[in-house]
Amino acid sequence: MAKRTRRSGYGLPVILAIGVHVVALLMTILRLPESEPEPSSSSVVQATLVSDVTATDQAQYAQASRARNAQRQAEEEAQRQAEADAAAAQEAAAEAEAQQQAAAEQAQAEAEREAAAQQAQAEAERRQQAADQAAAERQQAETERQQQAQAREQAEAARQQQAEAREQAEAQAAEQKRQEEAAEEQRQEEAAEKQRQEEAAEKQRQAEAAEKKRQEEAAKAAAAAAAEDALADSIANEQERIAGAEQANQASNNFINLVKRAVEDRWHPPAADGLMAQVRVRLGPSGELLAATITRSSGNPAFDRSATQAVEAAAPFRELRQLDAGLQRKFRDFNLKFTPGDVQ
């Protein structure tokens, strides 16, 4: 729009120059003739025109002709000047138009450069914004990744704590179960031991009853068989029997005291007061231990076991062989009573 306005400003001088040129051309065409036309030399008849014009008229004509020539020259000069001015004006207009076009092109190029610069700046700003946005997104992604990693670490730590707590609880439960099983096993062993002792005591009582019955029957038979011999020998052997009885009694007391001391030396009872256990001791012919069974329990399995273990540790009792045959039979089966600090 600005370029079109500048061109319209140069149009008026160009029109004026063209108008001057046209006027000069018309004046040249319409100017007066300088002299009379001469007859063609090809004419057959030649005649000499006798002019009735005077010298004054000729002078005037000559002056008018010079004036016309001068006017024509002036017009021609004016025409040439007008043409030159028109050409100059046209050249100036062309130059101005070229300058205007160049200025317009320069302005357009400047505008294009400015637009390109603005576009480049906008592109740079857009790229910077994109880079900033990408950096912000990367930062946000990194933050989210770190948060996720931290959350995973916390979850893993919580899982490990739960696993450790579960393992500890399982270990405690297993230990408690093991203790309960051990206690149950101990109770079962004690019950079984008590049952064994009761069964052994029952067997012992039955055996003792059978042995007693057998001994009673044997004694009755022996008494019946020996009654006659005893009666015959009673008077003769009275003092001998009294002396033998005293000697046997002394030997038996010595043997029992030896057994008690040996058992007491090897007895390590648990700390307990007011308890008492009775152990039946059965020996072989050479004093070896055949059995040591509880005939009367103290109610404390540990105390009962310590009594039987003391008898087993003190055996064998080889001193039994030093007694007479009758005393040996008597002391192959006897009872020991265990109380805290004493064996009777």
C-alpha positions in Angstrom: 0.0 0.0 0.0 2.8 2.5 0.8 4.6 1.6 -2.5 1.5 2.4 -4.5 1.1 5.8 -2.8 4.7 6.9 -3.6 4.3 6.0 -7.3 1.1 8.2 -7.6 3.2 11.1 -6.2 5.6 11.0 -9.2 2.9 10.7 -11.9 2.0 14.4 -12.0 5.5 15.6 -13.1 5.6 13.0 -15.8 2.2 14.1 -17.1 3.3 17.7 -17.1 6.5 16.9 -19.0 4.5 14.9 -21.6 2.1 17.8 -21.9 4.9 20.4 -22.6 6.3 18.0 -25.2 3.0 17.8 -27.0 2.5 21.5 -26.9 6.0 22.1 -28.4 5.3 19.6 -31.1 2.0 21.2 -32.0 3.6 24.7 -32.2 6.2 23.3 -34.6 3.6 21.8 -36.8 1.4 25.0 -36.8 4.3 27.5 -37.3 4.2 30.0 -40.3 6.1 29.2 -43.6 9.4 31.1 -43.9 9.3 31.7 -47.6 7.3 31.1 -50.6 7.6 27.7 -52.1 9.9 27.7 -55.1 8.7 26.3 -58.3 9.9 22.9 -59.2 12.9 22.9 -61.4 11.2 20.4 -63.5 8.8 22.9 -64.8 9.1 23.6 -68.6 8.1 27.1 -68.3 10.3 29.1 -66.1 9.3 32.6 -65.2 10.8 35.2 -63.0 8.5 36.6 -60.5 8.8 40.3 -60.3 8.0 41.2 -56.9 6.4 44.5 -56.1 7.6 44.2 -52.6 9.8 47.0 -51.5 13.1 46.8 -49.7 11.4 47.8 -46.6 8.9 45.0 -46.9 11.8 42.6 -47.6 13.6 43.8 -44.6 10.4 43.2 -42.6 10.0 39.9 -44.1 13.6 39.0 -43.4 13.2 40.2 -39.9 9.9 38.3 -39.5 11.7 35.2 -41.0 14.5 35.6 -38.5 12.0 36.0 -35.8 10.3 33.0 -36.9 13.6 31.1 -37.2 14.5 32.3 -33.7 11.1 31.4 -32.4 11.4 28.0 -34.1 14.9 27.6 -32.7 13.5 28.6 -29.3 10.6 26.3 -29.7 13.0 23.5 -30.8 15.2 24.4 -27.9 12.2 24.4 -25.6 11.1 21.1 -27.1 14.5 19.6 -26.7 14.6 21.0 -23.2 11.1 19.7 -22.6 12.1 16.4 -24.0 15.3 16.5 -21.9 13.3 17.5 -18.9 10.7 14.9 -19.7 13.5 12.3 -20.1 15.1 13.6 -16.9 11.8 13.6 -15.2 11.1 10.1 -16.6 14.6 9.0 -15.6 14.1 10.7 -12.2 10.7 9.0 -11.9 12.3 5.7 -13.0 15.1 6.2 -10.6 12.7 7.3 -7.9 10.6 4.3 -8.7 13.7 2.1 -8.7 14.7 3.7 -5.4 11.2 3.4 -4.1 11.1 -0.2 -5.3 14.6 -0.8 -3.8 13.4 0.9 -0.6 10.3 -1.2 -0.7 12.3 -4.3 -1.5 14.7 -3.3 1.3 11.8 -2.5 3.6 10.2 -5.8 2.6 13.5 -7.6 3.0 13.9 -5.9 6.4 10.4 -6.8 7.3 11.0 -10.3 6.1 14.3 -10.4 8.1 12.5 -9.0 11.0 9.6 -11.4 10.5 12.3 -14.2 10.1 14.0 -12.9 13.2 10.8 -12.8 15.1 9.9 -16.2 13.8 13.4 -17.5 14.7 13.0 -15.9 18.1 9.6 -17.4 18.4 11.0 -20.7 17.3 13.8 -20.3 19.7 11.4 -19.4 22.5 9.2 -22.3 21.5 12.2 -24.7 21.5 13.3 -23.2 24.8 9.8 -23.7 26.2 9.8 -27.2 24.7 13.3 -27.8 26.3 12.1 -26.3 29.6 8.9 -28.4 29.4 11.0 -31.5 28.5 13.4 -30.7 31.4 10.5 -30.1 33.7 8.9 -33.4 32.6 12.3 -35.2 33.0 12.6 -33.6 36.4 9.1 -34.7 37.3 9.7 -38.1 35.9 12.9 -38.3 37.9 11.1 -37.1 41.0 8.4 -39.7 40.4 11.0 -42.4 39.8 12.8 -41.4 43.1 9.5 -41.4 44.9 8.6 -44.8 43.4 12.0 -46.1 44.3 11.6 -44.7 47.9 8.2 -46.2 48.1 9.6 -49.5 46.9 12.4 -49.3 49.4 9.9 -48.5 52.2 7.7 -51.3 51.1 10.7 -53.7 51.0 11.8 -52.5 54.4 8.2 -53.0 55.7 8.1 -56.4 54.1 11.4 -57.4 55.6 10.2 -56.1 59.0 7.0 -58.1 58.6 9.0 -61.2 57.5 11.4 -60.8 60.5 8.5 -60.3 62.8 6.8 -63.3 61.3 10.0 -65.4 61.6 10.4 -64.2 65.2 6.8 -65.1 66.0 7.2 -68.4 64.3 10.4 -69.1 66.2 8.7 -68.1 69.4 5.7 -70.3 68.6 8.1 -73.2 67.7 10.0 -72.7 70.9 6.8 -72.6 72.9 5.6 -75.6 71.1 8.9 -77.4 71.7 8.7 -76.5 75.4 5.1 -77.7 75.6 6.1 -80.9 73.8 9.0 -81.3 76.1 6.8 -80.7 79.1 4.2 -83.1 77.7 6.9 -85.6 77.1 8.2 -85.1 80.6 4.8 -85.5 82.0 4.3 -88.6 79.9 7.6 -90.0 81.0 6.8 -89.3 84.6 3.4 -90.9 84.2 4.9 -93.9 82.4 7.6 -94.1 85.1 5.0 -93.9 87.8 3.0 -96.5 86.0 6.1 -98.7 85.7 6.9 -98.2 89.3 3.3 -99.0 90.3 3.3 -102.1 88.1 6.7 -103.1 89.4 5.5 -102.5 93.0 2.4 -104.6 92.2 4.5 -107.3 90.7 6.9 -107.0 93.7 4.0 -107.3 96.1 2.6 -110.2 94.2 6.0 -111.8 94.1 6.5 -111.1 97.8 3.1 -112.5 98.6 3.9 -115.6 96.5 7.3 -115.9 98.1 5.8 -115.4 101.5 3.2 -118.0 100.9 5.9 -120.3 99.5 8.2 -119.6 102.5 5.3 -120.1 104.8 4.4 -123.4 103.2 8.1 -124.4 103.2 8.5 -123.2 106.7 5.5 -125.2 107.8 6.9 -128.3 106.0 10.4 -127.7 107.3 9.0 -127.0 110.8 7.0 -130.1 110.6 10.0 -132.1 109.4 12.4 -130.5 111.8 10.1 -130.4 114.8 11.2 -133.8 115.8 14.9 -133.1 115.3 14.6 -129.8 116.9 12.9 -131.2 119.9 15.7 -133.8 120.3 18.5 -131.4 119.8 16.9 -128.4 121.6 18.4 -129.1 125.0 21.9 -130.0 123.7 22.3 -127.1 121.4 20.6 -124.3 123.4 23.8 -122.5 124.4 25.3 -123.0 120.9 22.2 -121.5 119.3 22.3 -118.5 121.7 25.9 -117.8 120.8 25.3 -118.3 117.1 22.4 -115.9 117.2 24.3 -113.2 118.8 27.2 -113.6 116.3 24.7 -113.6 113.4 22.9 -110.6 114.7 26.3 -108.7 114.9 27.2 -109.8 111.4 23.9 -108.7 110.0 24.1 -105.4 111.7 27.6 -104.8 110.3 26.4 -105.7 106.7 23.3 -103.5 106.9 25.4 -100.6 108.2 28.0 -101.1 105.4 25.2 -101.0 102.8 23.7 -97.9 104.3 27.1 -96.1 104.3 27.8 -97.1 100.7 24.4 -95.9 99.5 24.5 -92.6 101.5 27.9 -91.8 100.0 26.5 -92.1 96.5 23.1 -90.5 97.2 22.5 -87.0 95.8 18.9 -86.1 96.5 17.2 -83.0 95.2 16.4 -80.2 97.5 13.3 -81.4 99.2 12.0 -81.5 102.8 9.5 -83.8 104.3 9.8 -86.6 101.7 10.3 -90.3 102.2 10.8 -93.1 99.8 11.2 -96.9 100.4 13.4 -99.0 98.1 13.3 -102.8 98.0 16.8 -104.2 97.4 17.3 -107.7 96.0 20.8 -109.2 95.7 22.3 -112.2 94.1 24.4 -114.8 95.9 27.6 -112.9 95.4 26.1 -109.5 96.5 25.3 -108.3 92.9 22.2 -106.1 92.5 19.2 -107.9 91.0 16.6 -105.1 91.4 16.1 -101.8 93.2 12.4 -100.9 93.1 10.3 -98.2 94.8 7.8 -99.9 97.2 6.7 -96.6 98.7 6.9 -93.4 96.6 7.7 -90.0 98.0 5.4 -88.4 95.4 8.5 -86.7 93.8 9.8 -88.7 90.8 13.2 -87.0 91.0 13.6 -87.9 94.7 12.5 -91.5 93.9 15.0 -91.8 91.0 17.8 -90.5 93.2 17.2 -93.2 95.8 17.2 -96.1 93.2 20.2 -94.6 91.4 22.2 -94.4 94.8 21.5 -98.1 95.4 22.6 -99.0 91.8 25.8 -96.9 92.2 26.7 -98.5 95.5 26.2 -102.1 94.3 27.6 -104.8 94.3 27.8 -105.6 98.0 30.5 -108.3 98.1 30.4 -108.4 101.9 27.3 -110.6 101.6 29.5 -113.6 100.9 31.1 -113.2 104.4 27.8 -114.1 106.1 26.5 -117.5 106.9 24.3 -119.2 104.4 21.3 -118.5 106.5 22.1 -114.8 106.9 22.9 -114.6 103.2 19.4 -115.7 102.4 18.0 -113.2 104.9 19.9 -110.2 103.5 19.4 -110.9 99.8 16.0 -109.2 100.1 15.6 -106.1 102.3 14.2 -102.6 102.3 15.9 -99.2 102.7 14.1 -96.1 103.8 15.3 -92.8 102.2 14.6 -89.5 104.0 16.5 -86.2 103.4 19.9 -86.6 104.9 19.5 -90.2 106.1 19.1 -93.8 104.8 17.5 -96.4 107.2 
